[in-house]
């Protein structure tokens, strides 16, 4: 490695680490909890073969409740983290930052080898931009985003290895390179499904190299063999992936991704995803449901954004594709210099932007989100490559203009001729610095659940799920009554959006509203919320019983019983005590029956037993009718104790 390349590598690593070091102090948040804290494959060290049978969240990949996300190698890295330091967040974040630095270096090498072999400064700019852009926070600062980072690592490594096929001509070397490339593609796919697009990038690389090759060597048997081998490997990897999932793709409901059922919105979402890659703010950890209103008319003003992004990209794609295919089908008389192959470089950068995004575009199958920053980790390399090619074109134009000006004795001017290469490069450093500072700010949102959900609500005020998530967090971890008041208002806002869109509010949300109101001492409002939650809950909850989870219905009844007990305890006249105590007794009994299952009983017997004990204490102070109710409460408690012992 020459000294200039070593300096470039150092710059890229410093940029990557500097942009995301502030994420090291963050907690395990949001999806991290399900993928790590609550995943038996990670924390309970299930046999490795079980990881191969489970999805990313620890559910059987073939079960009806699975999201179909099969990423066993990423899950395995979480297990290694857990072996070393259990659930201490720092180690998980440190691995993510280190991997991101490594991926950024690989991208530098890819730019240097394929697109910018003679302009290390432009390649360094592109890789540094990739290392810094804040859209990567969802993949780097979020531990669960490691799937994207690992997949990107093996995608770039596979493309780099495949590019060596032009340098080593012996059959043994060719075979070894093909095997290594196929292994990288399979590994990338086992880290994240998008990794399978590595084979598309290798195919695009073969076309690009063939378009640059002279007529005497194109297409050549070696290239045909590589193309055939990559096609066969891609088919094998896709077959393996479908076989693991039982040959079916996951299905997501309208509440998760309503746009999946409205294809007229797809182009707009693709434009929004493209825009996310160059934004410095306005990010969200979740963009589901009604976060983005559907486009139902071609005259919707938002179609202007679609046109503003799609038209220039489409024009570039059409021009570059025609140019590359023309040269591929009619090879030049002599090999093309990559320095002069602007269209070829743009074409490959666009393939790098578009191909890895296709699995998330709703086109091959529906996905469980409306927008997702995380899935842009590898596609964003295409935007950064275009930026690097733009800097290279600008500096080359400056040099050419100044050369002509010097030869003719002309002056500078106001355009590129009025600038210098150092000025352009200084401007590129400034661009990287702006994005790096934005990434540092965005990392702050990933510090706690409160900061994360607040940023999501600010970015998408129509995001019902994030209103509910922030409200639940404030309810459970409130530092003041002001935060509890905020939680009540957030729940009210979410319910207003539900009513506006004609959606029923889930019982658990109504129950959580009651918890927030109860924490503020608004017992009348809490009682109303709990009664509404009970009315809205299904009368049978087999899923809860099968999984050992306590249903919302049970605890709505339990909390309602607590309120009635408080009312009875504060009543002075005996008739005012009997009715609420009798209802509370019935509610506790119903809660016991709803819970069902030994796992649930073991986990929550103490809590419900406390409530029953308090009820029995109050009933024991009643008169003759109270004595009978007290006996009934004791019978329920004894039955619960026996169920726990069994």
PEZI-V904923 format. One record per pair of residues at least 24 apart in sequence whose C-alpha atoms are under 8 Angstrom apart, sorted by sequence separation. I is the first residue (numbers start at 0). J is the second residue. If there is no record, write none. Layout:
# PEZI-V904923
<<I & J> <I & J>>
This chain:
# PEZI-V904923
<<50 & 74> <103 & 127> <157 & 181> <202 & 226> <318 & 342> <319 & 343> <354 & 378> <448 & 472> <449 & 473> <466 & 490> <559 & 583> <560 & 584> <587 & 611> <50 & 75> <352 & 377> <353 & 378> <394 & 419> <487 & 512> <506 & 531> <507 & 532> <530 & 555> <611 & 636> <103 & 129> <157 & 183> <319 & 345> <320 & 346> <351 & 377> <352 & 378> <394 & 420> <466 & 492> <467 & 493> <486 & 512> <506 & 532> <529 & 555> <530 & 556> <560 & 586> <103 & 130> <156 & 183> <157 & 184> <202 & 229> <319 & 346> <351 & 378> <352 & 379> <466 & 493> <506 & 533> <529 & 556> <559 & 586> <560 & 587> <584 & 611> <201 & 229> <352 & 380> <353 & 381> <487 & 515> <608 & 636> <154 & 183> <264 & 293> <351 & 380> <352 & 381> <394 & 423> <464 & 493> <486 & 515> <487 & 516> <506 & 535> <529 & 558> <530 & 559> <557 & 586> <100 & 130> <153 & 183> <154 & 184> <264 & 294> <315 & 345> <316 & 346> <351 & 381> <352 & 382> <393 & 423> <463 & 493> <505 & 535> <506 & 536> <529 & 559> <556 & 586> <557 & 587> <584 & 614> <99 & 130> <153 & 184> <198 & 229> <256 & 287> <257 & 288> <263 & 294> <264 & 295> <315 & 346> <350 & 381> <484 & 515> <556 & 587> <583 & 614> <198 & 230> <255 & 287> <256 & 288> <257 & 289> <261 & 293> <263 & 295> <348 & 380> <349 & 381> <483 & 515> <41 & 74> <153 & 186> <154 & 187> <254 & 287> <255 & 288> <316 & 349> <348 & 381> <349 & 382> <390 & 423> <463 & 496> <483 & 516> <526 & 559> <556 & 589> <557 & 590> <40 & 74> <41 & 75> <44 & 78> <153 & 187> <254 & 288> <267 & 301> <270 & 304> <271 & 305> <348 & 382> <390 & 424> <463 & 497> <556 & 590> <580 & 614> <152 & 187> <198 & 233> <253 & 288> <254 & 289> <258 & 293> <267 & 302> <270 & 305> <273 & 308> <461 & 496> <483 & 518> <484 & 519> <604 & 639> <41 & 77> <42 & 78> <150 & 186> <151 & 187> <257 & 293> <269 & 305> <348 & 384> <349 & 385> <483 & 519> <526 & 562> <553 & 589> <554 & 590> <604 & 640> <41 & 78> <150 & 187> <267 & 304> <348 & 385> <390 & 427> <553 & 590> <40 & 78> <149 & 187> <150 & 188> <195 & 233> <267 & 305> <270 & 308> <552 & 590> <553 & 591> <580 & 618> <42 & 81> <150 & 189> <158 & 197> <266 & 305> <270 & 309> <480 & 519> <600 & 639> <604 & 643> <34 & 74> <41 & 81> <99 & 139> <150 & 190> <154 & 194> <157 & 197> <161 & 201> <345 & 385> <471 & 511> <474 & 514> <522 & 562> <553 & 593> <149 & 190> <150 & 191> <153 & 194> <195 & 236> <467 & 508> <474 & 515> <510 & 551> <552 & 593> <553 & 594> <35 & 77> <149 & 191> <154 & 196> <155 & 197> <158 & 200> <162 & 204> <195 & 237> <600 & 642> <601 & 643> <42 & 85> <96 & 139> <147 & 190> <150 & 193> <151 & 194> <154 & 197> <158 & 201> <345 & 388> <550 & 593> <600 & 643> <95 & 139> <96 & 140> <146 & 190> <147 & 191> <150 & 194> <344 & 388> <474 & 518> <507 & 551> <550 & 594> <584 & 628> <95 & 140> <146 & 191> <506 & 551> <510 & 555> <549 & 594> <597 & 642> <102 & 148> <109 & 155> <158 & 204> <506 & 552> <548 & 594> <597 & 643> <92 & 139> <95 & 142> <105 & 152> <341 & 388> <581 & 628> <588 & 635> <92 & 140> <177 & 225> <181 & 229> <188 & 236> <547 & 595> <573 & 621> <577 & 625> <584 & 632> <591 & 639> <597 & 645> <92 & 141> <99 & 148> <102 & 151> <106 & 155> <109 & 158> <113 & 162> <184 & 233> <547 & 596> <561 & 610> <568 & 617> <36 & 86> <92 & 142> <95 & 145> <98 & 148> <102 & 152> <105 & 155> <109 & 159> <544 & 594> <547 & 597> <548 & 598> <549 & 599> <557 & 607> <564 & 614> <91 & 142> <98 & 149> <101 & 152> <105 & 156> <108 & 159> <177 & 228> <181 & 232> <185 & 236> <543 & 594> <544 & 595> <545 & 596> <547 & 598> <548 & 599> <177 & 229> <181 & 233> <184 & 236> <544 & 596> <547 & 599> <95 & 148> <102 & 155> <540 & 593> <557 & 610> <564 & 617> <98 & 152> <539 & 593> <544 & 599> <27 & 88> <26 & 88> <25 & 88> <26 & 89> <24 & 88> <25 & 89> <23 & 88> <24 & 89> <23 & 89> <25 & 92> <23 & 92> <22 & 92> <23 & 93> <73 & 145> <73 & 146> <20 & 96> <70 & 146> <73 & 149> <19 & 96> <291 & 369> <290 & 369> <16 & 96> <287 & 367> <288 & 368> <15 & 96> <16 & 97> <287 & 368> <288 & 369> <286 & 368> <287 & 369> <285 & 368> <286 & 369> <287 & 370> <15 & 99> <16 & 100> <286 & 370> <15 & 100> <285 & 370> <286 & 371> <285 & 371> <284 & 371> <12 & 100> <15 & 103> <284 & 372> <11 & 100> <12 & 101> <283 & 372> <282 & 372> <12 & 103> <269 & 360> <11 & 103> <12 & 104> <11 & 104> <265 & 360> <8 & 104> <11 & 107> <265 & 361> <275 & 372> <272 & 370> <8 & 107> <271 & 370> <272 & 371> <276 & 375> <272 & 372> <268 & 369> <259 & 361> <268 & 370> <272 & 375> <276 & 379> <259 & 365> <276 & 382> <259 & 366> <34 & 143> <31 & 141> <256 & 366> <31 & 142> <256 & 367> <258 & 369> <7 & 119> <11 & 123> <15 & 127> <18 & 130> <31 & 143> <255 & 367> <256 & 368> <257 & 369> <7 & 120> <10 & 123> <14 & 127> <18 & 131> <28 & 141> <30 & 143> <210 & 323> <217 & 330> <255 & 368> <256 & 369> <27 & 141> <72 & 186> <210 & 324> <251 & 365> <255 & 369> <4 & 119> <8 & 123> <11 & 126> <15 & 130> <25 & 140> <27 & 142> <210 & 325> <211 & 326> <214 & 329> <250 & 365> <251 & 366> <252 & 367> <7 & 123> <11 & 127> <14 & 130> <15 & 131> <73 & 189> <207 & 323> <210 & 326> <211 & 327> <214 & 330> <248 & 364> <249 & 365> <250 & 366> <251 & 367> <10 & 127> <14 & 131> <19 & 136> <23 & 140> <72 & 189> <73 & 190> <206 & 323> <210 & 327> <213 & 330> <214 & 331> <215 & 332> <12 & 130> <22 & 140> <70 & 188> <71 & 189> <72 & 190> <73 & 191> <206 & 324> <209 & 327> <210 & 328> <212 & 330> <213 & 331> <214 & 332> <11 & 130> <70 & 189> <71 & 190> <211 & 330> <212 & 331> <213 & 332> <214 & 333> <19 & 139> <69 & 189> <70 & 190> <207 & 327> <210 & 330> <211 & 331> <213 & 333> <19 & 140> <69 & 190> <70 & 191> <206 & 327> <209 & 330> <210 & 331> <212 & 333> <213 & 334> <69 & 191> <70 & 192> <212 & 334> <213 & 335> <68 & 191> <69 & 192> <211 & 334> <212 & 335> <68 & 192> <211 & 335> <211 & 336> <211 & 337> <211 & 340> <207 & 343> <207 & 347> <134 & 275> <134 & 276> <134 & 277> <204 & 347> <132 & 276> <134 & 278> <203 & 347> <132 & 277> <133 & 278> <134 & 279> <133 & 279> <132 & 279> <133 & 280> <137 & 284> <203 & 350> <134 & 282> <200 & 350> <200 & 351> <200 & 354> <199 & 354> <279 & 434> <280 & 437> <196 & 354> <197 & 355> <279 & 437> <196 & 355> <279 & 438> <194 & 355> <280 & 441> <193 & 355> <193 & 356> <193 & 358> <192 & 358> <284 & 451> <283 & 451> <284 & 452> <291 & 459> <290 & 459> <285 & 455> <290 & 460> <291 & 461> <283 & 454> <284 & 455> <290 & 461> <291 & 462> <282 & 454> <283 & 455> <289 & 461> <290 & 462> <282 & 455> <283 & 456> <286 & 459> <289 & 462> <290 & 463> <288 & 462> <289 & 463> <283 & 458> <287 & 462> <288 & 463> <281 & 457> <282 & 458> <283 & 459> <286 & 462> <288 & 464> <67 & 244> <281 & 458> <287 & 464> <285 & 465> <67 & 248> <61 & 243> <67 & 249> <60 & 243> <61 & 244> <66 & 249> <60 & 244> <61 & 245> <65 & 249> <66 & 250> <52 & 243> <116 & 337> <117 & 338> <115 & 337> <116 & 338> <114 & 337> <115 & 338> <151 & 376> <147 & 373> <151 & 377> <147 & 374> <148 & 376> <144 & 373> <147 & 376> <148 & 377> <114 & 344> <147 & 377> <138 & 372> <137 & 372> <138 & 373> <137 & 373> <135 & 372> <136 & 373> <134 & 372> <135 & 373> <138 & 376> <134 & 373> <135 & 375> <134 & 375> <135 & 376> <134 & 376> <129 & 379> <129 & 380> <129 & 383> <128 & 383> <126 & 383> <125 & 383> <126 & 384> <125 & 384> <125 & 386> <122 & 384> <125 & 387> <124 & 387> <122 & 387> <121 & 387> <121 & 388> <121 & 390> <121 & 391> <115 & 388> <118 & 391> <106 & 380> <110 & 384> <114 & 388> <132 & 431> <131 & 431> <133 & 434> <128 & 430> <132 & 434> <133 & 435> <136 & 438> <140 & 442> <124 & 427> <128 & 431> <131 & 434> <132 & 435> <135 & 438> <120 & 424> <124 & 428> <127 & 431> <131 & 435> <133 & 437> <134 & 438> <141 & 445> <132 & 437> <133 & 438> <136 & 441> <140 & 445> <128 & 434> <132 & 438> <133 & 439> <136 & 442> <124 & 431> <131 & 438> <133 & 441> <18 & 435> <22 & 439> <28 & 445> <17 & 435> <18 & 436> <21 & 439> <19 & 438> <26 & 445> <28 & 447> <29 & 448> <18 & 438> <19 & 439> <22 & 442> <25 & 445> <26 & 446> <28 & 448> <14 & 435> <18 & 439> <21 & 442> <22 & 443> <25 & 446> <26 & 447> <21 & 443> <24 & 446> <25 & 447> <19 & 442> <22 & 445> <22 & 446>>
